[in-house]
Amino acid sequence: MTVNGRQIINDVLDICGGDNIFKELPTLTPVVSREAVIAADPEIIIISGMKDVRPKSYDEWLAWDSMRAVKGEHLYTIKPDLIHRATPRILWGAEKICAFIDSARQN
């Protein structure tokens, strides 16, 4: 699952200078296939889940070492409470996401 360009998480990515590879999809929170992500070959993957533990999908992405995000070690996790809700905490989430993007740019 990801977000399109009309979702508030996309606004955070924009503020941080990121580019959501799935922003043009018509559904607000579309389900995308693993193959679609691999084909898009993102420079960064930011993963969140339903709890404060590292999502299982993080380890699954490590198997795709030909992807730029994996090669560059730019897989990141963020606690859902910081990004999934449009509350003041999203500012802390934005700070973390901006740091992730800045870190990837420095490599």
Number of C-alpha atoms within 10 A of each C-alpha: 9 20 22 20 21 15 14 17 22 19 17 19 17 14 13 18 13 18 16 18 17 19 18 12 16 12 15 15 16 14 11 13 10 11 9 11 14 15 10 13 16 16 20 23 20 15 18 22 17 11 10 12 12 16 16 10 11 17 11 9 16 15 10 13 12 12 20 18 22 19 13 14 16 20 20 17 19 20 18 17 18 19 22 17 13 12 10 10 13 19 14 13 21 19 13 19 24 19 13 21 20 14 12 16 11 6 8
